[in-house]
Structures are given as C-alpha cells and as structure tokens.
C-alpha cells in the first residue's frame, strides 16, 4: 500500500515537472513592457556613435535613479503595510501612507518620462516617429 502511494506521488511529481517544462517550451513568454522600445533604440534606429554614447550615459544615470526610486517605493509599501497592520482599517496612518505611496509612484513615473524625453532628444528627426510609436506601444500594450 505504501509502495503504491509512493509510486503515485513520484509519478504525479514527474508529471508536474513535465507540464512545467512543456509549458515553458511550447507557450510563448509574454514580452516585457517596453521591450520593443529597447529593441527600437538599440537595433532599429541605427544610432551613430555619439548617440550611442549619450544613450549609454543616460541609461546608466536613469538606472541609478530608478533603483533609488524603486527602493523608496518599497519602503513606502512597507510603511503602508505597517499602518494597515496597526489600524486594521482606513485610518489616518493608512491614508497618509497611501498618499506617500502615490507620491513615490509619481516620482518614479516622472523620472521615467524625463528619461524617455531625454532619449528622444538624442534622435535625429528621421528617427523620432519610430521611437514615438514604440513609446506609445510600451505605454498601452498592457491594455490590449
């Protein structure tokens, strides 16, 4: 009886592993938001050396800024969680924490937009239309 139960357990486990493997291999991965924007910038716009160097610099600076803002957003989420745990309702601490959270999200969004506009300024007039389409797609692809 135990042997049969163990055999069933091992078989179920192996079937689950096979299902995960097949799912990963056969089903296409959902593209990351903004992946096309990255593809356009780095592979389709034929940036010259000056543009590439400036883009690399912008991306490094934005990366540092984004990590700092994401850290602040995580800290804001932790404050919200602590306020919810303390008040168990929509009290003044929760309301203040929500406002702080929205401010942190807003700062991240503003920094992202500033980065996008900074990248756009590097482009020649014949490159901006394709970039603009990729930006619009990145901003709307989750809603499609």
KOLVO-794928 format. One record per residue: residue number from 0; x, y negated, z negated of N, C-alpha, C, O in turn. Coordinates in steps of 0.05 Angstrom, whole numbers, plus 32768, in hexadecimal, padded with zeros to 4 digits. Each point is the difference from the previous one (the first is absolute). Example, Ala and Ser with C-alpha at 12.3 -4.5 7.8 and 13.67 -1.06 7.14 Angstrom:
REM residues 2
ATOM     k    n_X    n_Y    n_Z   ca_X   ca_Y   ca_Z    c_X    c_Y    c_Z    o_X    o_Y    o_Z
ATOM     0   8108   8072   7F64   7FEE   7FE8   8000   8012   7FE8   8000   8015   8000   7FF3
ATOM     1   7FE4   7FEB   801B   8010   7FE8   7FFF   7FF1   7FEA   7FF2   800A   7FEA   7FFC
***
This chain:
REM residues 144
ATOM     k    n_X    n_Y    n_Z   ca_X   ca_Y   ca_Z    c_X    c_Y    c_Z    o_X    o_Y    o_Z
ATOM     0   8011   8018   8000   7FEF   7FE8   8000   8011   7FE7   8000   7FFC   7FED   8010
ATOM     1   8018   8012   7FDE   8012   7FE9   7FFF   8010   7FFD   801A   8005   7FEA   800A
ATOM     2   8003   802D   8000   8010   7FFF   8019   7FEF   7FF5   8017   800A   7FF1   8010
ATOM     3   7FDD   8016   7FF1   7FEE   7FF6   8015   7FFC   7FE2   7FFC   8000   7FF1   8014
ATOM     4   7FFD   8006   7FD4   7FFC   7FE3   7FFA   8019   7FF1   8008   7FFF   7FEA   800C
ATOM     5   8019   8021   7FEE   8019   7FF3   8007   8003   7FFE   801E   8008   7FEC   800B
ATOM     6   7FF1   802A   8003   8001   8000   801D   7FED   7FEB   800C   8008   7FF3   8013
ATOM     7   7FE0   800B   7FE2   7FED   7FEC   800A   800C   7FE4   7FFB   7FFD   7FEE   8011
ATOM     8   800E   800D   7FD8   800C   7FE6   7FF9   8017   7FF8   8013   8001   7FEA   800A
ATOM     9   8011   8029   7FFB   8016   7FFB   8012   7FF6   7FFB   801C   800A   7FEF   800E
ATOM    10   7FE3   8021   7FFB   7FF4   7FFC   801B   7FF3   7FE5   8002   8003   7FF2   8015
ATOM    11   7FEE   8005   7FD7   7FF3   7FE6   8001   8015   7FEA   8001   7FFD   7FEC   800F
ATOM    12   8018   8017   7FE1   8016   7FEC   8000   800D   7FFE   801B   8005   7FEA   800A
ATOM    13   8002   802D   8002   800C   8000   801B   7FEE   7FF4   8015   8009   7FF2   8012
ATOM    14   7FDD   8014   7FEC   7FED   7FF5   8013   7FFE   7FE2   7FFD   7FFE   7FF1   8014
ATOM    15   8003   8005   7FD3   8000   7FE3   7FFC   8019   7FF3   800C   7FFD   7FEB   800D
ATOM    16   801A   8021   7FEF   8019   7FF5   800B   7FFE   8000   801F   8008   7FEC   800D
ATOM    17   7FEE   8029   7FFE   7FFD   8002   801D   7FED   7FEA   800A   8005   7FF4   8015
ATOM    18   7FE5   8007   7FDC   7FED   7FEB   8008   800D   7FE5   8000   7FFB   7FF0   8012
ATOM    19   8014   800A   7FD9   800E   7FE6   7FFF   8013   7FFD   8017   8001   7FEC   800D
ATOM    20   800F   8029   7FF8   8013   7FFF   8016   7FF3   7FFC   801A   8008   7FEE   8010
ATOM    21   7FE2   8021   7FF6   7FF2   7FFD   8019   7FF3   7FE4   8002   8000   7FF4   8016
ATOM    22   7FF5   8003   7FD5   7FF4   7FE5   8000   8014   7FEA   8007   7FFA   7FEE   800F
ATOM    23   801E   8015   7FE6   8015   7FEC   8005   800A   8002   801D   8007   7FEC   800C
ATOM    24   7FFA   802C   7FFE   800B   8004   801B   7FEC   7FFA   8016   8007   7FF6   8015
ATOM    25   7FE0   8010   7FE6   7FEC   7FFE   8015   7FF0   7FE6   8000   7FF8   7FF7   8015
ATOM    26   8005   7FFD   7FD4   7FF0   7FE7   7FFF   8013   7FE8   8001   8014   8000   7FF1
ATOM    27   7FE7   7FED   8020   8012   7FE9   8002   7FFF   7FF0   7FE6   7FEB   7FFC   7FF4
ATOM    28   802C   7FFA   8004   8002   7FEF   7FE9   7FF4   7FE5   8006   8003   7FF6   8017
ATOM    29   7FF0   7FFE   7FD6   7FF4   7FE6   8004   8016   7FEC   8001   8011   7FFF   7FEE
ATOM    30   7FF0   7FF0   8027   8015   7FEC   8002   8000   7FEC   7FE9   7FEA   7FF8   7FF7
ATOM    31   802D   8000   8000   8002   7FED   7FEB   7FF7   7FE4   800A   8004   7FF9   8017
ATOM    32   7FEE   7FF9   7FD8   7FF7   7FE5   8007   8019   7FEF   8008   8014   8000   7FF1
ATOM    33   7FEA   7FF3   8025   8017   7FEF   8009   8015   800F   8010   8014   7FF3   8008
ATOM    34   7FE9   8027   7FFC   8014   800F   800F   8003   7FF5   801C   8017   7FFF   800A
ATOM    35   7FD3   7FFA   8002   8002   7FF6   801C   800F   7FE5   8000   800F   7FFA   8013
ATOM    36   7FEC   7FF5   7FD9   800E   7FE6   7FFE   801F   8005   7FFF   800F   7FF3   800E
ATOM    37   7FF9   8020   7FE2   801C   8007   7FFF   800A   800A   801B   8016   7FF9   8009
ATOM    38   7FDB   8019   8003   8007   800A   801A   8003   7FEA   8015   8013   8000   800F
ATOM    39   7FDA   7FED   7FF1   8001   7FEA   8013   8019   7FF0   7FFB   800F   7FFA   8013
ATOM    40   7FF6   7FFE   7FD5   8017   7FEF   7FF9   801B   800D   8007   8011   7FF3   800C
ATOM    41   7FF1   8026   7FED   801B   800D   8002   8005   800E   801A   8017   8007   8007
ATOM    42   7FD3   7FFF   8008   8005   8011   8018   7FF3   7FF5   801A   8009   8007   8015
ATOM    43   7FE2   7FE9   7FE9   7FF2   7FF8   8018   8006   7FE3   8009   7FFC   7FFA   8018
ATOM    44   800D   7FF5   7FD7   8003   7FE4   8007   801C   7FF9   800B   8004   7FEA   8008
ATOM    45   800E   8029   7FF9   801B   7FFB   800A   800C   7FE7   7FF4   8006   7FEC   800E
ATOM    46   7FFD   8014   7FD8   800C   7FE9   7FF2   801D   7FFE   8008   800E   8014   8004
ATOM    47   7FFB   7FD3   7FFE   801D   7FFC   8005   800F   8002   7FE6   7FF4   8004   7FEA
ATOM    48   8026   7FFB   8017   8011   8004   7FE8   7FFA   7FEB   7FEA   7FFF   8007   7FE8
ATOM    49   7FFD   7FE0   8020   7FF9   7FEB   7FED   7FE6   8006   7FF2   7FFE   7FFE   7FE7
ATOM    50   7FEE   800A   8028   7FE6   8006   7FF4   8002   8018   7FEE   7FF5   8000   7FEA
ATOM    51   8019   8014   801E   8004   8019   7FEF   800E   7FF9   7FE6   7FF8   800A   7FEB
ATOM    52   801C   7FE6   8016   800F   7FF8   7FE8   7FEE   7FF1   7FED   8000   8005   7FE8
ATOM    53   7FF1   7FE8   8023   7FEE   7FF0   7FEF   7FEA   8011   7FF5   7FF8   7FFD   7FE9
ATOM    54   7FFD   8016   8027   7FEB   8012   7FF7   800B   8011   7FE9   7FF2   8003   7FEC
ATOM    55   8026   8008   8017   800B   8010   7FEA   8003   7FF0   7FE6   7FF9   800A   7FEB
ATOM    56   800F   7FDD   8018   8003   7FEF   7FE8   7FE4   7FFA   7FF3   7FFD   8002   7FE8
ATOM    57   7FEF   7FF8   8029   7FE5   7FFB   7FF6   7FF6   8019   7FF2   7FF3   7FFE   7FEB
ATOM    58   8011   8019   8020   7FF6   8019   7FF5   800D   8007   7FE5   7FF3   8009   7FEE
ATOM    59   8027   7FF1   8010   800E   8005   7FE6   7FF5   7FED   7FEB   7FFA   8009   7FEA
ATOM    60   8003   7FDE   801C   7FF5   7FED   7FED   7FE4   8007   7FF8   7FF8   7FFF   7FE8
ATOM    61   7FF7   8007   802C   7FE5   8008   7FF9   7FFE   8019   7FF0   7FF0   8003   7FEE
ATOM    62   8022   8010   8018   8000   8019   7FF0   8005   7FFB   7FE3   7FF3   800C   7FEF
ATOM    63   8020   7FE2   800B   8005   7FF9   7FE4   7FE8   7FF2   7FF3   7FF7   8007   7FEA
ATOM    64   7FFE   7FE6   8025   7FE8   7FF2   7FF6   7FE8   8012   7FFC   7FF2   7FFF   7FEC
ATOM    65   800A   8013   8028   7FE9   8012   7FFE   8003   8013   7FE8   7FEC   8005   7FF2
ATOM    66   802C   8005   800A   8003   8012   7FE9   7FFB   7FF2   7FE6   7FF4   800B   7FED
ATOM    67   8015   7FDC   8010   7FFB   7FF0   7FE8   7FE2   7FFB   7FFC   7FF5   8003   7FEA
ATOM    68   7FFD   7FF6   802C   7FE3   7FFC   7FFE   7FF1   8019   7FFB   7FEC   8000   7FF1
ATOM    69   801D   8017   801A   7FF3   8019   7FFA   8004   8008   7FE3   7FEE   800C   7FF3
ATOM    70   802A   7FEE   8002   8005   8005   7FE4   7FED   7FF0   7FEF   7FF5   800A   7FEC
ATOM    71   8007   7FDC   801B   7FEE   7FEF   7FF1   7FE3   800B   8002   7FF1   7FFF   7FED
ATOM    72   8008   800B   802A   7FE5   800B   8004   7FFC   8019   7FEE   7FEB   8004   7FF4
ATOM    73   802A   800D   800B   7FFE   8018   7FEE   7FFE   7FF7   7FE3   7FF1   800C   7FF1
ATOM    74   801E   7FE0   8007   7FFE   7FF5   7FE5   7FE5   7FF5   7FFB   7FF5   8004   7FEA
ATOM    75   8000   7FEF   8029   7FE5   7FF4   7FFE   7FEB   8017   7FFD   7FEE   7FFE   7FF0
ATOM    76   8016   8017   801F   7FEE   8018   7FFD   8002   800C   7FE4   7FEC   8008   7FF5
ATOM    77   802C   7FF8   8000   8004   800B   7FE5   7FF2   7FEF   7FEC   7FF4   800A   7FED
ATOM    78   800E   7FDB   8016   7FF2   7FEE   7FEE   7FE2   8004   8002   7FF2   7FFF   7FEC
ATOM    79   8004   8005   802C   7FE3   8004   8004   7FF8   801A   7FF2   7FEB   8001   7FF3
ATOM    80   8025   8014   8010   7FFA   801A   7FF3   7FFF   7FFD   7FE2   7FEF   800B   7FF3
ATOM    81   8024   7FE6   8002   8001   7FFC   7FE3   7FE8   7FF0   7FF7   7FF5   8006   7FEA
ATOM    82   8003   7FE6   8025   7FE8   7FF0   7FF9   7FE7   8011   8001   7FEF   7FFE   7FEE
ATOM    83   800F   8013   8026   7FE8   8012   8002   8000   8013   7FE8   7FEB   8005   7FF5
ATOM    84   802C   8006   8005   8002   8013   7FE9   7FF9   7FF2   7FE6   7FF3   800C   7FEF
ATOM    85   8014   7FDB   800E   7FFB   7FF1   7FE7   7FE3   7FF7   7FFE   7FF4   8001   7FEA
ATOM    86   8000   7FF7   802C   7FE6   7FF4   7FFF   7FE9   8013   8008   7FE9   7FFC   7FF8
ATOM    87   801D   8018   8018   7FEC   8014   8009   7FE8   7FF2   800D   7FEA   8009   7FFE
ATOM    88   801C   7FE1   800F   7FEB   7FF1   800E   800C   7FE8   800D   8018   7FFC   8001
ATOM    89   7FD6   7FF4   800A   8009   7FE8   800F   8003   7FE8   7FEE   7FF2   7FEC   8003
ATOM    90   8020   8016   7FEA   8004   7FEA   7FED   8014   7FEC   800A   8008   8001   8018
ATOM    91   7FFF   7FEC   7FD7   8012   7FEA   8009   801C   8009   8008   800C   7FF5   8012
ATOM    92   7FFF   8020   7FE0   801A   800A   8008   7FFF   800D   801C   8012   7FFD   8010
ATOM    93   7FD9   8012   7FF4   7FFD   800E   801A   7FFD   7FEA   8016   800D   8002   8015
ATOM    94   7FE2   7FEB   7FE6   7FFC   7FEA   8014   801A   7FF2   8006   8006   7FFB   8018
ATOM    95   8009   7FFE   7FD4   801A   7FF3   8004   8013   8012   800F   800F   7FF7   8012
ATOM    96   7FF2   8022   7FE8   8012   8013   800D   7FF8   8004   801E   8011   8002   8011
ATOM    97   7FD5   7FFE   7FF4   7FF7   8002   801C   8009   7FE7   800F   8009   8002   8017
ATOM    98   7FF4   7FE6   7FDD   8009   7FE8   800D   801E   8000   8006   8009   7FF8   8015
ATOM    99   8007   8012   7FD7   801D   8003   8005   8006   8014   8016   8012   7FFB   8010
ATOM   100   7FDE   801A   7FF1   8004   8015   8015   7FFB   7FF4   801B   800F   8004   8013
ATOM   101   7FDB   7FED   7FF0   7FF9   7FF3   8019   8016   7FEC   8008   8007   7FFE   8018
ATOM   102   8003   7FF4   7FD5   8016   7FEC   8006   8019   800F   800A   800C   7FF7   8014
ATOM   103   7FFB   801F   7FE0   8017   8010   8009   7FFC   800B   801C   8012   7FFF   8011
ATOM   104   7FD6   800B   7FF4   7FF9   800A   801B   8002   7FEA   8014   800A   8003   8017
ATOM   105   7FEC   7FE5   7FE2   8000   7FE9   8012   801D   7FF8   8006   8006   7FF9   8017
ATOM   106   800B   8007   7FD6   801C   7FF8   8004   800E   8014   8014   800F   7FF8   8011
ATOM   107   7FEB   8022   7FEB   800B   8014   8013   7FF6   7FFB   801C   800F   8002   8013
ATOM   108   7FD7   7FF9   7FF0   7FF5   7FFB   801A   800B   7FE7   800D   8007   7FFF   8017
ATOM   109   7FFC   7FEC   7FD9   800C   7FE7   800A   801D   8004   800A   8008   7FF7   8015
ATOM   110   8007   8018   7FDB   801C   8006   8007   8001   8011   801A   8011   7FFC   8011
ATOM   111   7FDD   8017   7FF1   7FFF   8010   8018   7FF9   7FEF   8019   800D   8003   8015
ATOM   112   7FE0   7FEC   7FE8   7FF9   7FEE   8017   8017   7FED   8007   8006   7FFC   8017
ATOM   113   8007   7FFA   7FD5   8018   7FEE   8005   8015   8010   800F   800D   7FF6   8012
ATOM   114   7FF7   8023   7FE7   8013   8011   800D   7FF8   8005   801D   8011   7FFE   8012
ATOM   115   7FD5   8007   7FF3   7FF7   8005   801B   8004   7FE7   8011   8009   8001   8017
ATOM   116   7FEF   7FE8   7FDE   8004   7FE7   800F   801E   7FF9   8005   8007   7FF6   8014
ATOM   117   8009   8011   7FD8   801D   7FFD   8004   800B   8011   8016   8010   7FF7   8010
ATOM   118   7FE6   8022   7FF2   8009   8011   8016   7FF6   7FF6   801A   800F   8000   8014
ATOM   119   7FD8   7FF6   7FED   7FF5   7FF5   8019   8011   7FE9   800A   8003   7FFD   8018
ATOM   120   8007   7FF2   7FD6   8010   7FE9   8008   801A   8008   800E   800B   7FF0   800F
ATOM   121   7FFE   8028   7FED   8018   800A   800D   7FFB   8007   801D   8013   8002   8010
ATOM   122   7FD4   8001   7FF8   7FFA   800B   801A   7FFF   7FEA   8015   7FFB   7FE9   7FFB
ATOM   123   800B   8020   801E   7FFD   7FEF   8017   7FE3   7FFF   8008   7FF1   8013   7FF9
ATOM   124   8006   7FD8   8015   7FE4   7FFE   8008   7FF5   8019   800E   7FE9   8007   7FFD
ATOM   125   8027   8007   8013   7FF7   8017   800F   7FFD   8019   7FED   7FF7   8015   800A
ATOM   126   8011   7FE9   7FDD   7FFF   8016   7FED   7FE9   7FFE   7FEC   7FF8   8013   7FF4
ATOM   127   7FFE   7FD5   8009   7FED   7FFB   7FEA   7FE5   800E   8004   7FF4   8008   7FEC
ATOM   128   8002   7FFA   802D   7FE5   800C   8004   8000   801D   7FF7   7FED   8008   7FF2
ATOM   129   8027   8007   8015   8001   801C   7FF8   8003   8002   7FE1   7FF4   8012   7FF4
ATOM   130   801C   7FDD   8000   8004   7FFF   7FE3   7FE5   7FFA   7FF3   7FF8   800D   7FED
ATOM   131   7FFA   7FDF   801D   7FE6   7FF8   7FF4   7FEC   8017   8001   7FF1   8004   7FED
ATOM   132   800E   800A   802A   7FEE   8017   8002   8007   8016   7FEB   7FEE   800C   7FF4
ATOM   133   802B   7FF8   8008   8009   8014   7FEC   7FF9   7FF7   7FE4   7FF8   8011   7FEF
ATOM   134   800A   7FD5   800B   7FF8   7FF6   7FE6   7FE2   8004   7FFB   7FF8   8009   7FEB
ATOM   135   7FF8   7FEF   8029   7FE3   8004   7FFD   7FF9   801D   7FFC   7FEF   8006   7FF0
ATOM   136   801E   800C   801F   7FFB   801C   7FFD   8008   800A   7FE4   7FF1   8010   7FF4
ATOM   137   8025   7FE7   8002   8009   8008   7FE5   7FED   7FF7   7FEB   7FFC   800E   7FEC
ATOM   138   7FF8   7FDA   8018   7FED   7FF6   7FEC   7FE4   800D   8002   7FF1   7FFF   7FED
ATOM   139   8009   800C   802A   7FE5   800B   8004   7FFF   801E   8003   7FEA   800B   8002
ATOM   140   802C   8003   7FFF   8000   801D   8007   7FF2   8010   7FEB   7FF5   8015   8006
ATOM   141   800C   7FE3   7FE0   7FF2   8010   7FEC   7FE2   7FFE   8002   7FF1   8012   7FF7
ATOM   142   8005   7FD8   8015   7FE3   7FFC   8002   7FF5   800E   8019   7FE7   8000   8004
ATOM   143   8029   800C   800D   7FF6   800D   8018   7FFB   801D   7FFC   7FF7   800E   8012
***
